[in-house]
Amino acid sequence: MRISCLLSATARTFSLLCPAAGLLCCRLLGPSSVVSRRNMSSKRQMDHLERTSNNYRQNTLYPAQVCGIINESETVKRLRIAVHPNFTFKAGQWVDFFIPDVEKVGGFSMCSSPGLLQREGVVELAVKYAKHPPAHWVHTTCTVGSRVAMRVGGEFFFDPSPCEPSVDLLLVAGGVGINPLYSIMLHTADLLRLNRASGGRDYNIGSAHLCYSAKNTEELLFKNSIIEVCQEFPDKFSCDFHVTQQSTDVDLQLLPFVNHGRLTEEVLRKHVDPQRTLCYLCGPPPMIESISKTLMDLSLPKDRIFFEKWW
């Protein structure tokens, strides 16, 4: 079945099963379509829609259908989702994730590139297991063929135009915070391929370095693909992985990239140029606050540090 036909059926079914989703593929009006920074002072854990109530959102909710499920790790499932032809996003953004018969709305960052959407009509989400209803549904109920709806939002993205000056990217991820940064990394690789194919007429990144921290190497998502990108563009991409609770031997292929312990100021210093570096951070709030302070201590201007905090 063609994706357009499949999604037309999805739209009809979703509107019947989930009336709270509102209008599918139509303009969404009212306060829920506005955008926010997360409020760190609240003692009560807010859900996704509350935390992002002031953040930018597109005005359209699109039907979508799960067309693939991969176990990315013991605790993370990656969904491959066929979307409506008009669906668009920028590398680093997230979606409001509406599930039939699930009252809570999920909030998940895309872990795929806009290029994959253009080529294949799909996006990918990597969701860590949790008892929060949307994540729990992904891990216990979702199957290939499950129908959902999604709306794009967020001000955390990298989307340079061909005429913009070249910059050096520093991407710092903690845990499942890798998702939007992996999207940015893949998008940057796509831009380099376009630039190469056009003879230098498209955007050309200066360099991109990824610092990625997790408990152990099993929890390092997309690690093999990340290494492949670094090997494809050795003069542009580099990465180092940091593991804090590794209890087994590290795979030989990963060994050159793995550091034991937390990310340090010494490591960051090597990749900070106050005039050229743009830093994107995503992970737990305490990590973001600590890394941001370190970067500013290294003279990186505050307006060159972008972050997304996930609870």
JOBELNOR-V57842 format. One record per residue. N is the residue number from 1. PHI is phi in whole degrees, 0 to 359 (999 if undefined). OMEGA is omega in whole degrees, 0 to 359 (none if undefined). BURIAL is b if it has 9 or more other C-alpha atoms within 8 Angstrom, else e. Layout:
BEGIN
N|PHI|OMEGA|BURIAL / N|PHI|OMEGA|BURIAL
END
This chain:
BEGIN
1|999|178|e / 2|295|181|e / 3|301|181|b / 4|298|178|e / 5|290|180|e / 6|301|183|b / 7|284|174|b / 8|297|176|b / 9|295|178|e / 10|299|181|b / 11|300|180|b / 12|296|182|e / 13|293|184|b / 14|294|180|b / 15|296|178|b / 16|281|185|e / 17|278|187|e / 18|226|182|b / 19|299|180|e / 20|294|182|e / 21|288|177|b / 22|79|185|e / 23|270|178|b / 24|272|179|b / 25|59|175|e / 26|228|179|e / 27|294|176|e / 28|256|183|b / 29|249|177|e / 30|106|188|e / 31|298|182|e / 32|291|181|e / 33|261|174|b / 34|266|183|b / 35|238|185|b / 36|197|167|b / 37|271|181|e / 38|290|179|e / 39|269|185|e / 40|280|189|e / 41|273|183|e / 42|290|179|e / 43|281|179|e / 44|272|179|e / 45|290|181|e / 46|277|176|e / 47|276|188|e / 48|302|183|b / 49|294|177|b / 50|292|183|e / 51|297|186|b / 52|251|187|b / 53|298|179|b / 54|258|181|b / 55|279|175|b / 56|299|172|b / 57|222|168|b / 58|293|183|e / 59|268|187|b / 60|240|174|b / 61|256|186|b / 62|252|172|b / 63|289|181|b / 64|206|181|b / 65|218|179|b / 66|292|181|b / 67|239|177|b / 68|190|178|e / 69|224|180|b / 70|234|172|e / 71|278|183|e / 72|286|174|b / 73|204|179|b / 74|296|185|e / 75|243|185|e / 76|232|173|b / 77|252|176|b / 78|255|178|b / 79|262|172|b / 80|256|192|b / 81|232|175|b / 82|281|186|b / 83|238|179|b / 84|298|181|b / 85|303|181|e / 86|270|181|e / 87|293|176|e / 88|221|174|e / 89|204|175|e / 90|253|183|b / 91|301|181|b / 92|113|183|b / 93|281|180|b / 94|240|175|b / 95|234|160|b / 96|285|188|b / 97|244|183|b / 98|262|183|b / 99|239|177|b / 100|304|176|b / 101|67|173|e / 102|244|187|b / 103|293|182|e / 104|289|177|e / 105|261|179|b / 106|279|174|b / 107|226|185|b / 108|228|177|b / 109|282|172|b / 110|294|175|b / 111|247|178|b / 112|248|182|b / 113|263|172|b / 114|302|178|b / 115|296|177|e / 116|297|177|b / 117|299|180|b / 118|294|184|e / 119|282|191|e / 120|236|179|e / 121|73|181|b / 122|227|169|b / 123|234|180|b / 124|232|176|b / 125|234|175|b / 126|249|190|b / 127|241|178|b / 128|277|180|b / 129|298|175|b / 130|201|177|e / 131|278|175|e / 132|303|191|e / 133|310|181|b / 134|297|179|b / 135|292|179|b / 136|296|178|b / 137|298|180|b / 138|302|186|b / 139|273|186|b / 140|241|188|e / 141|234|185|e / 142|300|176|e / 143|224|172|e / 144|301|184|b / 145|104|178|e / 146|300|183|e / 147|254|181|b / 148|220|171|b / 149|219|185|b / 150|220|176|b / 151|226|186|b / 152|276|176|b / 153|207|174|b / 154|111|180|b / 155|254|182|e / 156|261|182|b / 157|199|174|b / 158|235|186|e / 159|213|184|e / 160|286|173|e / 161|270|183|e / 162|303|185|e / 163|273|182|e / 164|289|180|e / 165|294|180|e / 166|292|178|e / 167|229|172|b / 168|256|180|b / 169|266|168|b / 170|241|182|b / 171|251|182|b / 172|236|185|b / 173|237|173|b / 174|236|178|b / 175|60|182|b / 176|288|172|b / 177|296|176|b / 178|295|189|b / 179|308|182|b / 180|292|180|b / 181|286|174|b / 182|294|175|b / 183|300|179|b / 184|295|180|b / 185|297|179|b / 186|296|179|b / 187|295|179|b / 188|297|176|b / 189|297|177|b / 190|299|179|b / 191|296|178|b / 192|295|178|b / 193|294|178|e / 194|296|181|b / 195|297|179|b / 196|294|182|e / 197|290|183|e / 198|267|180|e / 199|72|175|e / 200|93|182|b / 201|269|179|e / 202|255|185|b / 203|297|180|b / 204|236|179|b / 205|292|174|b / 206|288|175|b / 207|203|177|b / 208|216|178|b / 209|237|179|b / 210|250|169|b / 211|250|189|b / 212|231|183|b / 213|245|177|b / 214|209|181|b / 215|297|181|b / 216|207|185|b / 217|293|177|b / 218|296|182|e / 219|268|175|b / 220|278|183|b / 221|287|173|b / 222|61|188|e / 223|302|182|e / 224|293|178|e / 225|294|178|e / 226|298|179|b / 227|297|179|b / 228|298|178|e / 229|296|179|b / 230|297|179|b / 231|284|178|e / 232|290|181|e / 233|235|187|e / 234|296|179|e / 235|272|182|e / 236|242|186|b / 237|250|171|b / 238|210|181|b / 239|207|166|b / 240|219|180|b / 241|258|180|b / 242|235|180|b / 243|243|186|b / 244|254|182|b / 245|222|181|e / 246|287|182|b / 247|244|180|e / 248|236|178|e / 249|294|179|e / 250|277|177|e / 251|306|184|e / 252|301|179|e / 253|295|182|e / 254|273|190|e / 255|311|181|e / 256|295|185|e / 257|257|190|e / 258|262|173|b / 259|241|178|e / 260|267|181|e / 261|107|184|e / 262|284|177|e / 263|295|186|b / 264|248|176|e / 265|299|180|e / 266|300|179|e / 267|293|182|e / 268|297|183|b / 269|305|182|e / 270|295|188|e / 271|240|180|b / 272|245|170|b / 273|237|186|e / 274|305|182|e / 275|270|188|e / 276|243|190|e / 277|280|165|b / 278|248|182|b / 279|248|175|b / 280|245|182|b / 281|241|173|b / 282|211|180|b / 283|167|179|b / 284|297|182|b / 285|308|180|b / 286|300|178|e / 287|295|181|b / 288|299|181|b / 289|295|180|e / 290|294|181|e / 291|294|179|e / 292|301|179|b / 293|298|179|e / 294|299|180|b / 295|297|178|b / 296|292|174|b / 297|297|177|e / 298|272|175|e / 299|75|173|e / 300|282|182|b / 301|300|182|e / 302|301|182|e / 303|282|174|e / 304|251|178|b / 305|242|180|b / 306|242|183|b / 307|217|174|b / 308|227|180|e / 309|254|178|b / 310|242|182|e / 311|271|none|e
END
